[in-house]
Amino acid sequence: MIVALGLSGGPRFEMSGGEIKGNRLYGTELYGNETVGNVAVNMRGTASQARFEFSGTAYVYDNLNSDGEQRNVYLKNTEARDSAYLSLVDSMEDGAKVGVYANIMPDDANPIVDVAIGYGSYTATIEDSSYFVSDKSTDATVAYDEVAKKIVLTPVDLEVLDLDDQQIVDPKPTISGKGTPNSKVRVKLISESDPSVFIEDEIEVDEDGNWEFTPWEFTPEGKLQSGNYTLEATLIKEGITTTPVTMNITVVDKEDLQAKVDEINGENLQEEDYTEESWEEFERALTSAQAVLDNKEATQAEVDQALTNLEVARNNLQEVVPIAPGVTPGGITSQPVLWLKADMD
C-alpha cells in the first residue's frame, strides 16, 4: 500500500500532478478481515471523514497486485451512493488517469456506485469522467450522472464495432455498435480540418443492444468529403452518460478512380491498335490504379495520383497508322510499276 486515508483526524490528500504507478503490491495487511496491502491507495470512510482530492494531470494507474490485476484506488464504501468517493477540486487534464474500484460494485441491487464528485466551488463534468477507469473486470464502466453531477460506476455500456482508431473508411461508412438495450447513443463526427463542421445524431439502441450510424446521409453530396475526422460516441440512459468513446478515422474517396477504371475497361482497348511505347505506359498506369483500388490502406494522395496518371496515359495512347498494301514505311511501293509514254504529237 502506498497511500492510506483513515478515519481519524479528517485526513486530506491532494494530487494535482505526479504519478503513482508501476508498483507491485504483494502486501497482506488486514483491516477488518479485509486485505488492504495489495492496493496502491486505500480510502476509508465518507468524504467528510477523509478526502482524496484530484485535479490536473494526477496519474494513479498500472499498480498491480500479486495476480497481475490493476489495483489502484480502492474506495471502502458502505453504501453505493453518498459514501466513500473521490473529490475533484478542479478539472482533470490530458495525461491524467485514475484506476478505481469499490467495496460495493454495481449490481442489480445497486446499479450506480459513486466514484467522484466536485468539491468546493468545482462541479465534476463528463470530460473529467474520461480520465477514470474501472479496475475491476466486471460489466461496470465509468459514466457521468448528469443529474447529480457525479462520476459513477454503472453497468451501462457502449461499444463501437468493426472500427479501429486511425482506420481508413470510404465516403459512405456505416458505423455500428453495441449498447445497453433501450438506451440512446449520441454520435458526433467532427472534421479535423474545421472542427466547426460536424454531423451529430442521437440513435435508439434496439432490444438486442444494436445501434447504427450512417453520417453520409446527412450531407448534401450524399457522401463524406475526404479527410480526417474524430468520432465521439456516448450512451445515455436515465440521466447516466458513459465516458465518450473516441477514435480518429480517415475518409478516402476512390469513386472517381473506380469510375475511370470501369470506363476504360468498358472501351475494350486492344494492344495491337496502339504503339508499343504508349501501350506499355498505359498498361502500367491501369495496373497501378487497380492496385490502389485494392489497397485498403491507400491514402487520398495516392488515389488522386493514380487517377491523374491513368488519365494522362489514356490520353497519350497513340494509334498505329495503317500502311497501304505494297507500300513500305518510307512510302515507296514494292510492286512493279508500268510506265506509259504519252504521244505528244
Phi, psi and omega in degrees: 000134182263313181230134176229128177251116184265197185260335187273139175080004179055056183296151181223127180236122182248136180223109180247005179184187180080179186222142165238100186206165174071017180268145174253121191253101182249009184296154180234018180300143182247147171220113183059044181064017179239133180288125179240356183284348183254033173230152181285316181231123179246118182243119180250153175084176180280170180296336178284341181264329180205135183233132170249109186259124182248153170187176173061228186254029179306133184229114176228094184199167180062035170255115191249144175277187185294342178265006179078019181263147177295126178219086188258279178251122180251124178261116179275068181280150176252348175224156181294326183232148177059036176242236179281130176201166180272158180245133175256121181259350176196177184291148172278151185233166179306132184107343178280151173195131182225119173271137186213147170210172189222162175299316175256112178262161182300138173209189182299324181282329181229079185290344181230129180234129181293141176240310183208150180216149178297149181233146181070233181270358184266138176249127179297147182237168177294330177296322178299324184298335183291348181263003179248144177225153178276127178287327186281138176276077178231187176283355183287144175222158178285136179215180182235128177271104185291337180279307182276350182059046180237154169267130189225168168254137183202154177288349177304129187220158182216139179216137173260127185259152171054032177212126181249158176299138180071016181285147175266132181231164178276174184290353179233062183282149170250115181259122184229168181189187178240151179199175178298125182305146176062031173245190178233148176244124176263118184242137180224128178247117189246132177288130180289324182288332179213091184301344177286348178262116179207161176240130184226141179208156176241122191242138176283134172273128185283180184297335180268003178083021181256147173215159186212140183227124179240084188297331183295339179291346181265001183261147178298328183278349182077017176196160177281145174285149179297148180144185182261141181224155171248128178259128176237129180227133175227147178254137184236130175208121175052044176084357179258128181241127181289159172301134184301137169271120185237134174209156180256136177230158178236126178267124176240124184260112180254008187299315182294321179294317179297319180297320180292318178298317179296320179299314181294317178299328179286344179284341179055051180291145181245133184303321185291348181274356186228158180295152185300314183296313182292326179292319179298319179295318179296316182296322177296317181295320180292318178295318179296319179299318179294324179295321178294320178298324182279345183274111181290344181259006182298139179273167178295325178297320178293321178295313181297320180292320178297322178293315179300314180299321181290317179298317179296314181296322178293318180291335182268003176297128181251123180288147174285129180278121180297142178253131181299147179304133177083359180253127179284164179305336178278357178091007181259130182289146177257004182263154176299144180239134178257117181263133180248137180261123181279145177278115185269351181282000000 
